[in-house]
Amino acid sequence: MKRRRKLISQLHPALYFMAVWTRRIKRYGNWYFDKYTYCSEKKYEKLPYRIKKHQSVLMKKLGGSDMQLQINKVTNLRIAIQNIDGIIIKPGEVFSFCKLVGLPTKKKGYLEGMELSFGQARTGIGGGLCQISNLIHWLVIHSPLTVKERYHHSFDPFPDDGRVLPFGSGATVFYNYRDYQFINNTPYTFQINLWLTEKCLEGELRIDQELDYAYHIFEKEHQFLKIGEEFYRKNEIWREKILKFEGGKVVDTELITKNFARVTYTPQEYIVQ
C-alpha cells in the first residue's frame, strides 16, 4: 500500500502555522479589497415566506468518541449562531460564513471540539462548527441562491447513524481560508434564522416574496468501493426544479456535485475493484 505524502506544512508545527496565516492574510485581503459586498445586516423580524427548514441532531452516537467534545460542540454552536441568526442577504450580496462568525478563540468562549483535518478526527478550539455550515448549505441548495465557494471533507470518518441527508451534501469550514460562501444573484431578499433546541440545531431560509417554484434534492449512484486495502464512498447529488402550483411539474434537473471520499471504517457492503 502506498504511503500518503505529507504536505510541507505537516512536517513541522511552525510550517503549518505559517501556511495557515499566509492563507488567512490572503483571505482578509479578499474580504476588504475584492469587488463583492458581504452581507452584515441582521433583522430579528422574520421575512414573510419560508423556503426551507431543516434540523440536525446535536449529540450523535459515535463509537469511542469523547462525549465531552460533543458537549463542548453545543457551546461552540450556541456562540457561533449568534453571529448568523437573522442575517439578511440582499440582491447582489455575498454570504461568508467565516467573515460573519470570525475566528473561534478561547477568549470568545469557544471550547475544544472535534474537527476533521489531514485525514483524521482531532480536537480543536471551536470544533464542530461545520454542523452549521452543513445545515446552511442544505437550505441554500433548495433555493435560487448561487453557491460561490464550498469545500467538503476528503474522507468519511464515521458510519451513518440516522443520516437523513445524502452523503457529501455538507460544507466544511476552517477559518478563514476554507470558507462557505454563496451569492444572491436574484432580485429577492433572503434571511437565515438559526436556533438550538434541547436535541437539535435548527435553521430556516426565508424570502421576502413567495416563489412559484421549489427544489427537490436527491442522490444517485451511491456505492462503497474497496480499492486495494482501502475503502471509498461515492455518489452524485442532483436537483429538480418544481413548479409548486402546477402539480409539482419538473421543469429542470441538474447535477449539483459528484463525491468521492476515502472511508476510515469498514462498510457492511461494498464492491471490490
C-alpha positions in Angstrom: 0.0 0.0 0.0 1.3 3.4 -0.9 2.0 5.8 1.9 0.4 9.2 1.5 2.9 12.0 1.1 2.8 14.6 3.8 2.3 18.3 2.8 5.2 20.5 3.7 3.0 22.3 6.3 2.6 18.9 8.0 6.3 18.4 8.6 6.7 20.9 11.4 4.2 22.9 13.6 5.9 26.2 12.6 5.5 25.5 8.9 1.8 24.6 9.5 1.3 27.9 11.4 3.0 29.9 8.7 0.9 28.2 5.9 -2.3 28.8 7.8 -1.7 32.5 8.4 -0.4 33.1 4.9 -3.8 31.9 3.6 -5.7 33.8 6.3 -4.0 37.1 5.3 -4.8 36.5 1.7 -8.5 36.0 2.7 -8.5 39.2 4.7 -7.3 41.0 1.6 -10.1 39.4 -0.5 -12.7 40.5 2.0 -11.7 44.1 2.1 -10.5 44.7 -1.5 -12.5 42.5 -3.8 -15.5 43.6 -5.8 -18.1 41.9 -3.6 -20.4 43.3 -1.0 -20.7 41.0 2.0 -23.9 40.8 4.0 -23.9 42.1 7.5 -27.4 43.4 8.3 -29.4 41.4 10.8 -33.2 41.5 11.4 -35.0 39.6 14.1 -38.3 40.1 12.5 -38.7 37.2 10.1 -39.3 37.6 6.4 -42.8 36.5 5.4 -42.1 33.3 3.4 -40.2 30.2 4.3 -38.3 28.4 1.6 -36.8 25.5 3.6 -36.4 24.4 7.2 -34.1 21.7 8.5 -32.7 20.3 11.8 -29.7 18.2 12.7 -29.2 16.2 15.9 -26.7 17.8 18.3 -25.4 14.6 20.1 -24.6 11.7 17.8 -23.7 8.1 18.8 -20.0 7.9 17.7 -18.3 4.8 19.0 -15.3 5.5 21.1 -15.5 9.3 20.7 -15.2 11.6 23.6 -18.7 12.7 24.5 -17.3 15.8 26.2 -16.2 17.0 22.8 -19.8 16.8 21.7 -21.0 18.7 24.8 -18.4 21.3 24.0 -19.6 21.5 20.4 -23.0 22.6 21.6 -21.4 25.5 23.4 -19.5 26.4 20.2 -22.7 26.2 18.1 -24.5 28.5 20.6 -21.8 31.2 20.3 -21.5 31.0 16.5 -25.2 31.1 15.6 -25.5 34.5 17.4 -23.4 35.9 14.6 -25.6 34.5 11.8 -29.2 34.3 13.2 -31.3 36.8 11.4 -28.8 37.7 8.8 -30.2 39.4 5.7 -28.8 38.7 2.2 -29.9 41.4 -0.2 -29.7 41.2 -4.0 -26.0 41.3 -5.1 -24.6 40.5 -1.6 -22.4 37.6 -0.6 -22.8 35.5 2.5 -19.4 34.5 4.0 -19.6 32.1 6.9 -16.1 32.8 8.2 -16.5 36.6 7.9 -19.7 36.5 10.0 -18.6 34.0 12.6 -15.0 35.2 13.0 -12.0 33.4 14.4 -13.1 30.9 17.2 -10.9 31.6 20.2 -11.0 30.7 23.9 -11.4 34.4 24.7 -14.8 34.4 22.9 -15.8 31.3 24.9 -15.2 28.6 22.4 -14.2 25.2 23.7 -12.3 22.2 22.2 -14.5 20.2 19.9 -14.0 17.6 17.2 -12.7 18.7 13.8 -11.6 16.7 10.8 -8.2 17.5 9.4 -5.4 15.8 7.5 -7.4 12.6 7.2 -8.2 12.2 10.9 -10.6 13.4 13.6 -8.8 15.5 16.2 -9.6 18.3 18.7 -9.5 22.0 18.1 -10.9 25.2 19.5 -14.3 25.8 18.0 -14.6 22.3 16.7 -18.0 21.3 15.4 -19.0 24.5 13.6 -19.3 22.6 10.3 -22.7 21.4 11.6 -23.9 25.0 11.0 -22.3 25.3 7.5 -23.7 21.9 6.6 -27.2 23.0 7.6 -26.9 26.3 5.8 -25.7 24.7 2.6 -28.7 22.3 2.6 -31.0 25.3 2.9 -29.2 27.2 0.1 -29.3 24.4 -2.5 -33.1 24.4 -2.0 -33.2 28.0 -3.3 -32.2 30.1 -6.3 -29.1 31.4 -4.4 -25.7 30.6 -6.0 -23.0 28.7 -4.1 -19.8 30.7 -4.6 -17.3 28.7 -2.5 -17.7 25.3 -0.9 -15.4 22.6 0.4 -16.3 19.1 1.6 -14.3 16.7 3.7 -11.9 14.5 1.8 -12.7 11.5 4.0 -15.7 9.9 5.8 -14.7 9.1 9.4 -17.9 7.5 10.9 -20.6 5.1 9.7 -24.0 6.6 9.1 -26.1 7.0 12.3 -29.5 8.1 11.4 -28.3 10.0 8.4 -31.2 11.8 6.7 -29.2 13.8 4.1 -27.3 12.4 1.1 -23.6 11.8 1.8 -21.4 14.7 0.7 -24.2 17.3 0.9 -22.5 19.4 3.5 -19.9 22.2 3.6 -16.8 22.2 5.7 -15.2 25.4 7.0 -11.8 26.2 8.6 -11.2 29.8 9.5 -10.8 31.5 7.2 -9.3 30.1 4.1 -11.8 27.3 3.8 -15.0 29.4 3.7 -18.5 28.7 2.8 -19.9 31.4 0.6 -23.0 32.0 -1.6 -24.1 35.0 -3.6 -27.6 36.4 -4.1 -27.9 36.9 -7.9 -31.7 37.3 -7.6 -34.0 40.3 -7.2 -35.2 38.9 -3.8 -34.0 39.4 -0.3 -33.3 36.3 1.9 -32.8 35.6 5.6 -31.2 32.8 7.6 -32.5 32.0 11.0 -30.8 29.6 13.4 -31.6 28.3 16.9 -30.9 25.4 19.3 -33.5 23.2 20.9 -32.8 20.6 23.5 -31.8 18.0 21.0 -31.2 19.7 17.6 -29.6 22.6 15.7 -32.5 24.1 13.6 -32.5 26.6 10.8 -34.6 28.0 8.1 -34.2 30.1 4.9 -36.8 32.8 4.3 -37.6 35.2 1.5 -39.4 38.5 1.0 -41.6 37.3 -1.9 -43.3 33.9 -2.5 -41.7 31.9 -5.3 -43.9 29.8 -7.7 -41.2 27.0 -7.8 -39.3 24.9 -5.3 -36.4 22.4 -5.4 -36.1 18.7 -4.7 -32.6 17.2 -3.8 -31.9 13.5 -4.4 -29.0 11.1 -4.5 -27.9 8.8 -7.3 -25.1 6.2 -7.9 -24.3 5.7 -4.2 -21.7 3.0 -3.6 -19.0 1.8 -1.2 -15.8 0.6 -3.0 -12.8 -1.3 -1.9 -9.7 -0.3 -3.9 -6.6 -2.1 -2.8 -6.7 -2.2 1.0 -8.7 1.0 1.4 -12.4 1.8 1.3 -14.1 4.7 -0.6 -17.5 6.1 -0.9 -19.1 7.8 -4.0 -22.4 9.3 -5.0 -24.0 12.0 -7.1 -26.3 14.8 -5.8 -29.0 16.1 -8.2 -31.6 18.8 -8.0 -35.0 19.1 -9.6 -36.8 22.5 -10.1 -40.5 22.0 -9.5 -43.5 24.3 -10.3 -45.4 24.5 -7.0 -48.8 25.5 -8.4 -48.7 23.1 -11.4 -48.9 19.8 -9.6 -45.2 19.6 -8.9 -44.2 19.7 -12.6 -40.4 19.2 -13.0 -39.0 21.9 -15.3 -35.3 21.4 -14.8 -32.9 18.7 -13.5 -29.2 19.4 -12.8 -26.2 17.6 -11.3 -25.0 19.6 -8.2 -21.9 17.6 -7.3 -20.1 14.3 -7.5 -18.5 13.0 -4.4 -15.6 10.5 -3.9 -14.0 10.2 -0.5 -11.9 7.8 1.5 -13.7 5.9 4.2 -11.9 5.2 7.5 -14.2 2.4 8.6 -15.3 -0.9 7.1 -18.7 -0.7 5.3 -21.1 -3.5 5.7 -21.5 -3.9 2.0 -19.0 -2.8 -0.7 -17.8 -3.5 -4.2 -14.2 -4.7 -4.8 -12.4 -3.0 -7.6 
